[in-house]
């Protein structure tokens, strides 16, 4: 029995050797090394034996017999000759000695079986591309299908045509003819409704309206006011000026010295695809960061690229990658947050795991005179700062998933953590300048975020006062805020989005609305209607805020999505403020030259719809905008109510077009996050059958279940679209 046992062990050992990775010179060549990151090896550091010899230095005694190492995959020439290939790349030793051509059918460290599986997967993907192309030809309008067919007959491959189909010809137009005008077209009715064309509508005198609906940019020049140095950072040219007015924002790319240098796989175990994860981070900074700002991106990206843990953490990175996955339109079913196979779910699960670990990290104890204690305390405070930032991100993720009741707990926890470390007090004098900067920045981010959440969910504010450190003037100290630069296809200019001005304007607005929430949503009288005189005071303060906006944020100059969002928010607040007030008891003369609360309410409603339409014409609704669902839902519901109240309205067809456009915004956003789908589902069931049929004709909806069926998951939300009581669903009724 012993010999047989030995034989079996030998066979097992041989099989094991074939499975083990090759560690000698027969192994594939290592990937190229970034010499700016890894220090060069000097000749003194090199091993004495040749790295190509595969022979160890001789030792005393008889040399053991060297065993031939198995090769992961032989090259094509050696397989034909049945030679013993050592697997060296780019050329194996046999082909090198013979002087023959050496080609591999496999990638490095890949077996032939793995290569076959990979190629099989590529063929499946190619088949999927053809299937998608077929579906596009079947569902697109005749002119669009004709254009696709012409591209196919012109020799374009399936993937390039499919990219054109998925993104429209927006990117192709802006890359081939940068000065060409492009804008989306309204569904059902192509023109701007007549009831919006009022002389006191300031957005009809804006550049974005001029370039979207009036004139031809090839024969007119954009009239920009103010110093040109505040618009571009390089010597301006006409193309650099008009890019934002003639190209959609999702065609632009963020320009940042550290964004392309980060290696996300060092910060997460969910994925090793650094290229994909950089796209997710880019999507977040392009679409979500400027509106929902939780941290200073310059400090974060700098430390992430350097591998430092002062202002970056694994928790924060995983949470941001989860949030960024909602922005990536290449991720199908990204809104299915409940699917364990979905990368959105995986990043969220990892962030939740790391968050639970952070809960167990205690505050260090010791004497303030002990230098080691002070170092531990500093590291702990840095860790708490990134945890506070990540907690706000997690609250936002829960809101995306229609579970803002859970997100509220994270919001409250971020304020609690801030108080624990004294975030809302004056920074200590002994703080390092960069720590003090991030400290004050994070304090304002928490204050703005809690004010935003409390106002929209009808709650008393968690923090009654803004941070003690005042915000610097963004014109004098733009570097304090961290500017955002973008580049459009076909343009040589780097444009600023005026993020410092936007941050300061949001902070001023939410400081005012924080006072409103304290007054209107107090625990003594929650959601009690305010008096007309009280509403007038807030109305005056809001009007003063609007008139104090700097020129790039004025109604005439706004163009970027988040600038439009700022004005959408302002008019949406006015609608909410003025709607409950009766027609008597308020003389609004001298405020904004209005005659009555009703007139003020109508003006705000008209401007709200004008901005939604201009946003769609310039940027479309397909790219993620986390708060656009609020404005589309309000506009849709107001128009549905108007149709129901005024059956004999002369412009009923344009009202229907408004309903279709707003519902399209909800549906397009629902492909990115689940809350929008819940709101879309509710609005579809609030429509008449006529508008629902128009939706089916003018908006491409994937499956009738989005309109008629049930929601896949329940909603645990107090989102205003559901009414003051919120919504709670098990998925059976939505």
C-alpha positions as CSV (number, residue, x, y, z in Angstrom):
1,X,0.0,0.0,0.0
2,X,2.9,2.3,0.7
3,X,4.2,2.5,-2.9
4,X,0.7,3.2,-4.2
5,X,0.3,5.9,-1.6
6,X,3.6,7.5,-2.7
7,X,2.6,7.3,-6.3
8,X,-0.8,9.0,-5.6
9,X,1.0,11.7,-3.7
10,X,3.4,12.2,-6.5
11,X,0.6,12.6,-9.0
12,X,-1.2,15.1,-6.7
13,X,2.0,17.0,-6.3
14,X,2.5,17.2,-10.0
15,X,-1.0,18.4,-10.5
16,X,-0.5,21.0,-7.8
17,X,2.7,22.2,-9.4
18,X,0.9,22.7,-12.7
19,X,-1.7,24.9,-10.9
20,X,0.8,27.0,-8.9
21,X,1.8,30.4,-10.4
22,X,5.2,30.5,-12.1
23,X,7.7,32.5,-10.0
24,X,10.9,32.2,-12.1
25,X,11.9,33.8,-15.3
26,X,9.2,31.7,-17.1
27,X,6.6,33.9,-15.5
28,X,5.0,36.7,-17.6
29,X,6.8,40.1,-17.6
30,X,5.5,42.4,-14.9
31,X,3.4,45.4,-15.9
32,X,5.2,48.7,-16.5
33,X,6.1,50.6,-13.4
34,X,5.2,54.3,-12.8
35,X,8.6,55.7,-12.0
36,X,7.1,58.8,-10.5
37,X,5.5,56.6,-7.8
38,X,8.0,53.7,-7.3
39,X,11.6,54.7,-6.6
40,X,14.2,53.6,-9.1
41,X,16.4,50.6,-8.1
42,X,20.0,51.4,-8.2
43,X,22.7,48.9,-9.3
44,X,23.6,48.3,-5.6
45,X,20.0,47.2,-5.0
46,X,19.9,44.7,-7.9
47,X,20.3,40.9,-7.2
48,X,23.6,39.4,-8.1
49,X,22.2,36.8,-10.4
50,X,20.9,37.7,-13.8
51,X,17.1,38.2,-13.9
52,X,17.0,36.3,-17.1
53,X,19.1,33.3,-16.3
54,X,16.6,31.5,-14.2
55,X,19.7,30.0,-12.3
56,X,20.4,30.6,-8.7
57,X,24.0,31.4,-7.6
58,X,26.0,28.2,-7.0
59,X,26.2,26.8,-3.5
60,X,28.5,24.4,-1.9
61,X,27.7,20.7,-2.3
62,X,26.1,19.0,-5.2
63,X,23.5,21.2,-6.9
64,X,20.0,19.7,-6.8
65,X,18.4,18.9,-10.1
66,X,16.4,21.8,-11.3
67,X,12.7,21.0,-12.1
68,X,11.2,22.5,-15.2
69,X,8.5,25.1,-14.3
70,X,5.2,24.8,-16.0
71,X,4.2,27.6,-18.4
72,X,0.8,29.2,-18.1
73,X,0.3,29.4,-21.9
74,X,2.7,28.8,-24.8
75,X,3.0,31.1,-27.7
76,X,1.5,30.2,-31.1
77,X,4.8,29.2,-32.7
78,X,5.8,26.9,-30.0
79,X,2.4,25.2,-30.0
80,X,2.8,24.5,-33.7
81,X,6.3,23.2,-33.3
82,X,5.4,21.4,-30.0
83,X,8.4,23.1,-28.4
84,X,8.9,23.7,-24.7
85,X,7.9,27.4,-24.5
86,X,9.0,29.2,-21.4
87,X,6.2,31.9,-21.7
88,X,8.5,34.9,-21.7
89,X,6.9,38.0,-23.2
90,X,7.0,39.8,-25.6
91,X,9.2,37.0,-27.0
92,X,9.9,33.5,-25.6
93,X,13.4,32.1,-25.4
94,X,12.8,29.5,-28.2
95,X,11.5,32.1,-30.7
96,X,14.3,34.4,-29.6
97,X,17.0,31.7,-30.4
98,X,15.3,30.7,-33.6
99,X,14.7,34.3,-34.7
100,X,11.0,33.5,-35.4
101,X,7.9,35.6,-34.9
102,X,6.4,35.1,-31.4
103,X,2.7,35.8,-30.9
104,X,0.4,34.9,-28.0
105,X,-3.3,34.2,-28.2
106,X,-3.6,34.8,-24.4
107,X,-3.1,37.7,-22.1
108,X,-0.5,37.7,-19.5
109,X,-1.1,35.1,-16.8
110,X,-4.0,33.8,-18.7
111,X,-4.4,30.1,-19.7
112,X,-5.8,29.0,-23.1
113,X,-9.0,28.0,-21.4
114,X,-9.4,31.4,-19.8
115,X,-8.7,33.0,-23.1
116,X,-11.4,31.0,-24.8
117,X,-13.8,32.0,-22.1
118,X,-12.9,35.6,-22.5
119,X,-13.3,35.6,-26.2
120,X,-16.6,33.8,-25.8
121,X,-17.8,36.6,-23.5
122,X,-16.7,39.2,-26.0
123,X,-18.7,37.4,-28.7
124,X,-21.7,37.4,-26.4
125,X,-21.3,41.2,-25.8
126,X,-21.0,41.7,-29.5
127,X,-24.2,39.7,-30.0
128,X,-25.8,41.9,-27.4
129,X,-24.7,45.0,-29.3
130,X,-26.3,43.7,-32.4
131,X,-29.5,43.0,-30.5
132,X,-29.6,46.5,-29.1
133,X,-28.9,47.9,-32.6
134,X,-31.8,45.9,-33.9
135,X,-34.1,47.2,-31.1
136,X,-33.0,50.7,-31.9
137,X,-33.9,50.3,-35.6
138,X,-37.3,48.9,-34.5
139,X,-38.2,51.6,-32.0
140,X,-36.6,54.8,-33.2
141,X,-38.5,57.2,-35.4
142,X,-38.1,56.9,-39.1
143,X,-35.6,59.8,-39.6
144,X,-33.5,58.5,-36.7
145,X,-33.6,54.9,-38.0
146,X,-32.6,56.1,-41.4
147,X,-29.6,57.9,-39.9
148,X,-28.6,54.7,-38.1
149,X,-28.9,52.7,-41.3
150,X,-26.8,55.2,-43.2
151,X,-24.1,54.8,-40.6
152,X,-24.2,51.1,-40.9
153,X,-24.0,51.2,-44.7
154,X,-21.1,53.7,-44.4
155,X,-19.0,51.0,-42.7
156,X,-19.3,51.9,-39.0
157,X,-19.0,49.0,-36.6
158,X,-21.9,48.0,-34.3
159,X,-20.4,49.4,-31.1
160,X,-19.7,52.9,-32.6
161,X,-23.2,53.0,-34.1
162,X,-24.6,51.9,-30.7
163,X,-22.8,54.6,-28.9
164,X,-24.3,57.1,-31.3
165,X,-27.8,55.6,-30.7
166,X,-27.4,55.6,-26.9
167,X,-26.1,59.2,-26.6
168,X,-27.8,60.7,-29.6
169,X,-25.6,62.5,-32.0
170,X,-24.8,65.1,-29.4
171,X,-21.2,64.0,-28.7
172,X,-20.6,63.4,-32.4
173,X,-21.9,66.9,-33.3
174,X,-19.8,68.7,-30.7
175,X,-16.7,66.7,-31.6
176,X,-17.0,67.2,-35.4
177,X,-18.5,70.6,-35.6
178,X,-18.1,72.4,-32.3
179,X,-19.8,75.6,-33.4
180,X,-22.9,73.8,-34.6
181,X,-26.1,74.4,-32.6
182,X,-27.7,71.5,-30.8
183,X,-30.5,71.2,-28.4
184,X,-33.1,68.7,-27.5
185,X,-36.7,69.1,-28.8
186,X,-39.8,69.1,-26.7
187,X,-42.0,66.0,-27.0
188,X,-45.5,66.5,-28.5
189,X,-45.4,70.2,-28.9
190,X,-42.1,71.6,-30.2
191,X,-42.6,75.3,-29.4
192,X,-42.5,77.2,-26.1
193,X,-46.1,77.6,-24.8
194,X,-47.6,81.0,-25.3
195,X,-48.6,81.4,-21.6
196,X,-44.9,81.4,-20.7
197,X,-44.0,84.3,-23.1
198,X,-44.6,87.1,-20.6
199,X,-42.7,90.4,-20.7
200,X,-41.8,90.1,-17.0
201,X,-40.3,86.6,-17.5
202,X,-36.5,87.3,-17.0
203,X,-35.4,83.9,-18.4
204,X,-36.8,84.8,-21.9
205,X,-34.0,87.4,-22.0
206,X,-31.3,84.9,-21.1
207,X,-28.5,83.7,-23.4
208,X,-29.5,80.1,-22.9
209,X,-33.0,81.0,-24.3
210,X,-31.5,83.0,-27.1
211,X,-29.3,80.1,-28.2
212,X,-31.9,77.4,-27.7
213,X,-34.9,78.9,-29.4
214,X,-34.0,82.2,-31.0
215,X,-31.8,83.0,-33.9
216,X,-28.8,81.1,-35.2
217,X,-25.5,81.1,-33.4
218,X,-23.6,80.9,-36.7
219,X,-24.8,84.4,-37.5
220,X,-24.9,86.1,-34.1
221,X,-22.5,86.6,-31.3
222,X,-23.1,86.0,-27.6
223,X,-23.2,89.2,-25.6
224,X,-21.4,88.5,-22.3
225,X,-21.1,91.2,-19.6
226,X,-18.5,91.5,-16.9
227,X,-14.8,90.9,-17.0
228,X,-13.7,88.1,-19.3
229,X,-11.2,86.8,-16.7
230,X,-14.1,85.7,-14.6
231,X,-15.4,83.5,-17.4
232,X,-12.4,81.6,-18.7
233,X,-8.9,81.0,-17.3
234,X,-7.2,81.2,-20.7
235,X,-7.4,84.0,-23.3
236,X,-11.0,83.8,-24.5
237,X,-12.1,83.1,-28.0
238,X,-15.6,83.0,-29.4
239,X,-15.7,79.2,-29.3
240,X,-14.7,79.2,-25.6
241,X,-17.5,81.5,-24.8
242,X,-20.4,79.8,-26.5
243,X,-19.6,76.1,-25.7
244,X,-21.8,75.9,-22.6
245,X,-24.7,77.5,-24.6
246,X,-24.6,75.2,-27.6
247,X,-23.4,71.9,-26.1
248,X,-25.0,69.8,-23.3
249,X,-23.1,69.6,-20.0
250,X,-22.9,65.8,-20.0
251,X,-20.6,66.1,-23.0
252,X,-18.0,68.0,-20.9
253,X,-15.3,66.4,-18.8
254,X,-13.9,67.5,-15.4
255,X,-10.4,68.9,-15.6
256,X,-8.5,68.2,-12.3
257,X,-4.8,67.4,-11.8
258,X,-5.5,64.5,-9.4
259,X,-8.7,62.9,-10.8
260,X,-6.9,60.9,-13.4
261,X,-4.1,60.0,-11.0
262,X,-6.1,58.2,-8.4
263,X,-6.1,54.4,-8.1
264,X,-9.5,53.5,-6.6
265,X,-8.6,49.8,-6.3
266,X,-6.2,50.7,-3.4
267,X,-9.3,52.0,-1.5
268,X,-11.9,49.3,-2.2
269,X,-12.2,45.6,-2.5
270,X,-15.3,45.7,-4.6
271,X,-13.6,46.1,-8.0
272,X,-10.2,46.0,-9.5
273,X,-11.3,48.0,-12.6
274,X,-9.6,51.4,-12.0
275,X,-10.8,52.8,-15.3
276,X,-14.4,52.1,-14.5
277,X,-14.1,53.5,-11.0
278,X,-12.5,56.7,-12.3
279,X,-15.5,57.1,-14.5
280,X,-17.8,56.7,-11.5
281,X,-15.8,59.4,-9.6
282,X,-15.8,61.6,-12.6
283,X,-19.6,61.2,-13.0
284,X,-20.1,62.2,-9.4
285,X,-17.9,65.3,-9.6
286,X,-19.5,66.3,-12.9
287,X,-23.2,65.7,-12.0
288,X,-23.7,65.7,-8.3
289,X,-20.8,67.4,-6.4
290,X,-21.7,71.0,-7.1
291,X,-25.3,70.6,-5.9
292,X,-24.7,68.2,-3.0
293,X,-21.3,69.2,-1.7
294,X,-20.1,67.1,1.3
295,X,-16.3,67.8,1.3
296,X,-13.5,69.8,-0.4
297,X,-12.7,67.8,-3.5
298,X,-9.1,69.2,-3.8
299,X,-8.0,67.9,-0.5
300,X,-9.9,64.6,-1.0
301,X,-8.4,63.9,-4.4
302,X,-4.9,64.9,-3.4
303,X,-4.8,62.5,-0.5
304,X,-6.6,59.8,-2.4
305,X,-3.9,60.0,-5.2
306,X,-1.1,60.1,-2.6
307,X,-2.6,57.2,-0.5
308,X,-2.9,59.4,2.6
309,X,-5.7,59.1,5.1
310,X,-6.0,62.6,6.5
311,X,-8.8,63.8,4.2
312,X,-9.6,60.5,2.5
313,X,-10.8,57.1,3.8
314,X,-11.9,53.8,2.5
315,X,-15.4,54.5,3.8
316,X,-15.7,57.8,1.9
317,X,-14.3,56.3,-1.3
318,X,-16.7,53.4,-1.3
319,X,-19.7,55.6,-0.6
320,X,-18.7,58.0,-3.4
321,X,-18.2,55.1,-5.8
322,X,-21.7,53.9,-5.0
323,X,-23.1,57.4,-5.5
324,X,-21.1,57.8,-8.7
325,X,-22.5,54.5,-10.1
326,X,-25.9,56.2,-10.4
327,X,-24.4,58.6,-12.9
328,X,-22.9,56.0,-15.2
329,X,-25.3,55.4,-18.0
330,X,-23.3,52.5,-19.2
331,X,-24.4,50.5,-16.1
332,X,-27.8,49.0,-17.0
333,X,-30.1,48.5,-14.0
334,X,-28.0,50.8,-11.9
335,X,-31.2,51.9,-10.1
336,X,-31.7,48.3,-8.9
337,X,-30.0,48.9,-5.6
338,X,-31.4,45.7,-4.1
339,X,-29.7,43.4,-6.6
340,X,-26.5,41.8,-5.1
341,X,-25.0,41.4,-8.6
342,X,-25.3,45.2,-9.1
343,X,-22.1,47.1,-8.5
344,X,-24.1,49.8,-6.9
345,X,-25.3,47.4,-4.3
346,X,-21.8,46.1,-3.7
347,X,-20.3,49.5,-3.1
348,X,-23.2,50.4,-0.8
349,X,-22.7,47.2,1.1
350,X,-19.0,47.7,1.5
351,X,-19.6,51.3,2.7
352,X,-22.1,50.1,5.2
353,X,-19.7,47.5,6.5
354,X,-16.9,50.1,6.9
355,X,-19.4,52.5,8.6
356,X,-20.2,49.9,11.2
357,X,-16.5,49.5,11.9
358,X,-16.1,53.2,12.3
359,X,-18.8,53.2,15.0
360,X,-16.5,51.1,17.2
361,X,-13.5,53.5,17.1
362,X,-13.3,55.2,20.5
363,X,-11.9,58.6,21.2
364,X,-8.3,58.3,22.5
365,X,-7.7,59.1,26.1
366,X,-4.7,60.8,27.6
367,X,-3.1,64.0,28.8
368,X,-3.0,67.1,26.6
369,X,0.6,67.4,27.7
370,X,1.4,64.0,26.1
371,X,2.7,64.5,22.5
372,X,1.7,60.9,21.6
373,X,-1.8,61.5,22.8
374,X,-2.1,64.7,20.7
375,X,-1.0,62.8,17.6
376,X,-3.6,60.1,18.3
377,X,-6.2,62.7,18.8
378,X,-5.4,64.5,15.6
379,X,-5.6,61.2,13.6
380,X,-8.9,60.4,15.3
381,X,-10.3,63.8,14.4
382,X,-9.3,63.4,10.8
383,X,-11.0,60.0,10.8
384,X,-14.1,61.5,12.2
385,X,-14.1,64.3,9.6
386,X,-14.1,61.8,6.7
387,X,-16.7,59.7,8.5
388,X,-19.0,62.8,8.8
389,X,-18.6,63.4,5.1
390,X,-19.3,59.8,4.3
391,X,-22.3,59.8,6.5
392,X,-23.9,62.6,4.5
393,X,-23.1,60.6,1.3
394,X,-24.8,57.5,2.7
395,X,-27.9,59.7,3.6
396,X,-28.0,60.8,0.0
397,X,-27.8,57.2,-1.2
398,X,-30.7,56.2,0.9
399,X,-32.7,59.1,-0.5
400,X,-31.9,57.9,-4.0
401,X,-33.2,54.5,-3.1
402,X,-36.5,55.8,-1.8
403,X,-35.6,55.2,1.8
404,X,-35.0,58.7,3.1
405,X,-36.5,57.7,6.5
406,X,-33.3,55.6,6.9
407,X,-31.3,58.4,5.4
408,X,-32.5,60.8,8.0
409,X,-30.8,58.7,10.7
410,X,-27.5,59.1,8.9
411,X,-28.2,62.9,8.6
412,X,-28.8,63.1,12.3
413,X,-25.7,61.0,13.0
414,X,-23.5,63.4,10.9
415,X,-24.6,66.4,13.1
416,X,-24.1,64.3,16.2
417,X,-20.6,63.4,15.2
418,X,-19.9,67.1,14.4
419,X,-20.9,68.1,17.8
420,X,-18.8,65.3,19.3
421,X,-15.6,66.8,17.8
422,X,-16.6,70.4,18.2
423,X,-17.1,70.9,14.4
424,X,-19.5,73.8,14.8
425,X,-17.3,75.7,17.2
426,X,-14.3,77.9,16.3
427,X,-11.4,75.8,15.1
428,X,-8.6,75.5,17.7
429,X,-5.6,77.8,17.3
430,X,-3.2,74.9,17.2
431,X,-4.7,73.3,14.1
432,X,-2.7,73.0,11.0
433,X,-3.8,75.4,8.2
434,X,-5.1,72.6,5.9
435,X,-6.9,70.9,8.8
436,X,-8.5,74.2,9.8
437,X,-9.6,74.7,6.2
438,X,-11.2,71.3,5.8
439,X,-12.7,71.7,9.3
440,X,-14.5,74.9,8.4
441,X,-15.5,73.6,5.0
442,X,-17.0,70.5,6.4
443,X,-18.9,72.4,9.0
444,X,-20.6,74.5,6.3
445,X,-21.3,71.4,4.2
446,X,-23.1,69.8,7.2
447,X,-25.1,72.9,7.9
448,X,-26.2,73.4,4.3
449,X,-27.1,69.7,3.9
450,X,-29.1,69.5,7.1
451,X,-30.9,72.8,6.3
452,X,-31.8,71.4,2.8
453,X,-33.1,68.1,4.2
454,X,-35.1,69.7,7.1
455,X,-36.8,72.1,4.8
456,X,-37.8,69.6,2.2
457,X,-39.0,67.0,4.7
458,X,-40.8,69.5,6.9
459,X,-38.6,69.0,10.0
460,X,-37.2,71.5,12.5
461,X,-33.5,72.1,11.8
462,X,-30.9,70.0,13.5
463,X,-28.6,73.0,13.7
464,X,-30.2,76.4,14.4
465,X,-27.2,78.5,13.6
466,X,-24.6,78.5,10.8
467,X,-21.0,77.8,11.7
468,X,-19.2,80.6,13.5
469,X,-16.5,80.9,10.8
470,X,-17.9,83.1,8.1
471,X,-17.5,82.1,4.5
472,X,-14.8,84.2,2.6
473,X,-15.8,86.3,-0.4
474,X,-15.6,83.9,-3.4
475,X,-14.4,86.7,-5.7
476,X,-11.5,87.4,-3.5
477,X,-10.8,83.9,-2.3
478,X,-12.0,81.4,-4.9
479,X,-9.2,79.0,-3.9
480,X,-10.8,78.5,-0.5
481,X,-13.8,76.8,-2.2
482,X,-12.0,74.9,-4.9
483,X,-12.9,75.8,-8.4
484,X,-14.4,73.3,-10.9
485,X,-13.1,73.4,-14.4
486,X,-14.5,71.6,-17.4
487,X,-13.5,71.1,-21.0
488,X,-16.0,70.6,-23.9
489,X,-15.2,68.3,-26.9
490,X,-13.6,70.2,-29.7
491,X,-12.6,73.1,-27.5
492,X,-9.1,74.1,-26.4
493,X,-10.4,76.1,-23.5
494,X,-10.8,75.2,-19.9
495,X,-14.0,76.8,-18.5
496,X,-14.9,77.5,-14.9
497,X,-18.3,76.6,-13.6
498,X,-18.1,79.4,-11.0
499,X,-18.5,76.9,-8.2
500,X,-17.2,79.3,-5.4
501,X,-20.0,81.7,-6.3
502,X,-22.6,78.8,-6.4
503,X,-21.4,77.5,-3.0
504,X,-21.7,80.9,-1.4
505,X,-25.1,81.6,-2.9
506,X,-26.4,78.2,-1.7
507,X,-25.1,78.9,1.8
508,X,-26.8,82.2,2.0
509,X,-30.1,80.8,0.7
510,X,-30.1,77.8,3.1
511,X,-29.2,80.1,6.0
512,X,-32.4,82.0,5.3
513,X,-34.4,78.8,4.8
514,X,-33.0,77.3,8.0
515,X,-34.7,80.2,9.8
516,X,-37.9,79.5,7.9
517,X,-37.8,75.8,8.9
518,X,-37.2,76.8,12.6
519,X,-40.3,79.0,12.4
520,X,-42.6,76.9,10.2
521,X,-41.7,73.4,11.4
522,X,-41.2,73.9,15.1
523,X,-42.1,71.0,17.4
524,X,-44.8,73.2,19.1
525,X,-46.7,73.6,15.9
526,X,-45.4,71.4,13.1
527,X,-46.3,72.3,9.6
528,X,-48.6,75.1,10.8
529,X,-49.5,77.6,8.0
530,X,-47.7,80.9,8.4
531,X,-49.4,84.2,8.3
532,X,-49.4,86.5,5.2
533,X,-47.3,89.1,7.0
534,X,-44.7,86.5,7.9
535,X,-44.7,85.1,4.3
536,X,-44.1,88.7,3.1
537,X,-41.0,89.0,5.2
538,X,-39.5,85.8,3.9
539,X,-40.5,86.9,0.4
540,X,-38.6,90.1,0.7
541,X,-35.6,88.3,2.0
542,X,-35.7,85.9,-0.9
543,X,-36.0,88.7,-3.3
544,X,-33.0,90.5,-1.8
545,X,-31.1,87.2,-2.1
546,X,-32.0,86.9,-5.8
547,X,-31.0,90.5,-6.6
548,X,-27.6,90.1,-4.8
549,X,-26.5,87.2,-7.0
550,X,-23.3,87.8,-8.9
551,X,-23.4,88.3,-12.6
552,X,-22.5,84.7,-13.6
553,X,-25.5,83.5,-11.6
554,X,-27.9,86.1,-12.9
555,X,-31.0,85.0,-14.9
556,X,-29.3,86.3,-18.0
557,X,-26.1,84.4,-17.7
558,X,-27.0,81.0,-16.1
559,X,-26.3,78.0,-18.3
560,X,-24.7,75.1,-16.3
561,X,-27.1,72.6,-14.8
562,X,-26.4,73.6,-11.2
563,X,-26.9,77.3,-12.0
564,X,-30.3,76.5,-13.5
565,X,-31.0,74.4,-10.5
566,X,-30.3,77.3,-8.2
567,X,-33.0,79.4,-9.9
568,X,-35.4,76.4,-10.1
569,X,-35.0,76.0,-6.3
570,X,-35.7,79.7,-5.7
571,X,-38.9,79.7,-7.8
572,X,-39.9,76.3,-6.3
573,X,-39.6,77.8,-2.8
574,X,-41.7,80.8,-3.9
575,X,-44.4,78.4,-5.2
576,X,-44.5,76.5,-1.9
577,X,-44.4,79.8,0.2
578,X,-47.2,81.6,-1.8
579,X,-49.6,78.8,-2.6
580,X,-51.2,78.4,0.8
581,X,-51.7,82.2,1.2
582,X,-55.1,83.7,0.5
583,X,-55.8,86.5,-1.9
584,X,-56.3,89.1,0.8
585,X,-54.2,90.7,3.5
586,X,-51.0,91.3,1.6
587,X,-49.9,94.3,-0.3
588,X,-46.8,93.3,-2.1
589,X,-46.1,96.6,-3.8
590,X,-42.5,97.6,-3.8
591,X,-41.2,94.1,-3.4
592,X,-41.0,92.8,-7.0
593,X,-43.7,95.1,-8.5
594,X,-46.3,92.5,-8.0
595,X,-50.0,93.2,-7.4
596,X,-51.1,90.3,-5.3
597,X,-50.0,87.0,-3.8
598,X,-51.8,85.2,-6.6
599,X,-49.9,87.1,-9.2
600,X,-46.6,86.4,-7.4
601,X,-47.5,82.7,-7.3
602,X,-48.4,82.6,-11.0
603,X,-45.1,84.4,-11.9
604,X,-43.1,81.9,-9.9
605,X,-45.0,79.0,-11.5
606,X,-44.4,80.3,-15.0
607,X,-40.7,80.9,-14.3
608,X,-40.4,77.4,-12.8
609,X,-41.8,75.8,-16.0
610,X,-39.6,78.1,-18.2
611,X,-36.5,76.9,-16.4
612,X,-37.5,73.2,-16.6
613,X,-38.0,73.6,-20.4
614,X,-34.7,75.5,-20.8
615,X,-32.9,72.9,-18.8
616,X,-34.3,70.2,-21.1
617,X,-33.5,72.0,-24.3
618,X,-29.9,72.6,-23.3
619,X,-29.0,69.5,-21.3
620,X,-31.8,66.9,-21.6
621,X,-33.0,64.7,-18.7
622,X,-31.0,61.5,-19.2
623,X,-27.9,62.5,-17.3
624,X,-28.4,62.1,-13.5
625,X,-29.6,65.2,-11.6
626,X,-30.5,64.1,-8.1
627,X,-32.9,66.9,-7.4
628,X,-34.5,67.4,-10.8
629,X,-37.2,65.0,-9.9
630,X,-38.5,67.5,-7.3
631,X,-39.1,70.2,-9.9
632,X,-40.5,67.8,-12.6
633,X,-42.9,66.2,-10.0
634,X,-44.1,69.6,-8.8
635,X,-44.6,70.9,-12.4
636,X,-46.3,67.7,-13.4
637,X,-48.7,67.8,-10.5
638,X,-49.5,71.5,-10.8
639,X,-50.3,71.0,-14.5
640,X,-52.5,68.0,-13.9
641,X,-54.4,70.0,-11.3
642,X,-54.8,72.9,-13.8
643,X,-56.1,70.6,-16.5
644,X,-58.6,69.1,-14.1
645,X,-59.8,72.6,-12.9
646,X,-60.0,74.3,-16.4
647,X,-61.5,71.8,-18.8
648,X,-62.2,74.6,-21.3
649,X,-58.7,76.0,-21.3
650,X,-57.8,77.3,-24.7
651,X,-54.2,76.1,-24.6
652,X,-55.0,72.7,-23.3
653,X,-52.6,71.0,-25.8
654,X,-49.7,72.9,-24.4
655,X,-50.7,71.9,-20.9
656,X,-50.6,68.3,-22.0
657,X,-47.2,68.9,-23.5
658,X,-46.0,70.1,-20.1
659,X,-47.3,67.0,-18.4
660,X,-45.6,64.8,-21.0
661,X,-42.3,66.7,-20.7
662,X,-42.3,66.7,-16.8
663,X,-43.2,62.9,-16.8
664,X,-40.4,62.3,-19.3
665,X,-38.0,64.0,-16.9
666,X,-39.2,61.7,-14.1
667,X,-38.9,58.6,-16.3
668,X,-35.4,59.5,-17.6
669,X,-34.2,60.0,-14.0
670,X,-35.8,56.8,-12.9
671,X,-33.3,54.9,-15.0
672,X,-30.6,56.2,-12.7
673,X,-32.2,55.9,-9.2
674,X,-35.2,54.2,-7.8
675,X,-36.9,57.2,-6.0
676,X,-37.6,58.8,-9.4
677,X,-39.3,55.7,-10.5
678,X,-41.6,55.8,-7.5
679,X,-42.5,59.4,-8.1
680,X,-43.0,58.6,-11.9
681,X,-45.3,55.8,-10.9
682,X,-47.4,58.0,-8.7
683,X,-47.7,60.8,-11.3
684,X,-48.6,58.3,-14.1
685,X,-51.5,57.1,-12.0
686,X,-52.6,60.8,-11.3
687,X,-52.9,61.5,-15.0
688,X,-55.9,61.2,-17.2
689,X,-55.9,58.4,-19.7
690,X,-55.3,61.0,-22.5
691,X,-52.0,62.2,-21.0
692,X,-51.0,58.6,-20.3
693,X,-51.5,57.6,-23.9
694,X,-49.5,60.6,-25.0
695,X,-46.7,59.4,-22.8
696,X,-46.7,56.1,-24.5
697,X,-46.5,57.8,-27.9
698,X,-43.9,60.4,-27.2
699,X,-41.7,58.9,-24.5
700,X,-39.9,55.6,-25.0
701,X,-40.7,53.6,-21.9
702,X,-39.1,50.2,-21.4
703,X,-42.0,48.0,-20.7
704,X,-45.6,48.8,-19.7
705,X,-44.8,47.8,-16.1
706,X,-43.2,51.2,-15.6
707,X,-46.6,52.8,-16.1
708,X,-49.2,50.1,-15.2
709,X,-47.4,47.5,-13.1
710,X,-46.1,47.4,-9.5
711,X,-42.9,48.8,-8.1
712,X,-40.2,46.2,-7.5
713,X,-39.4,47.5,-4.1
714,X,-41.3,49.3,-1.3
715,X,-40.8,53.0,-0.6
716,X,-39.9,54.3,2.9
717,X,-40.0,58.0,2.0
718,X,-41.3,61.4,3.2
719,X,-40.5,62.9,-0.2
720,X,-42.8,65.9,-0.8
721,X,-44.2,64.5,-4.0
722,X,-46.1,62.0,-1.8
723,X,-47.7,64.6,0.3
724,X,-47.1,65.7,3.8
725,X,-47.8,62.2,5.2
726,X,-45.1,60.6,3.1
727,X,-45.3,57.2,1.5
728,X,-44.8,53.7,2.9
729,X,-45.1,50.8,0.5
730,X,-44.4,47.2,0.4
731,X,-44.2,47.2,-3.4
732,X,-47.7,45.9,-4.0
733,X,-49.3,49.3,-4.4
734,X,-46.2,51.5,-4.9
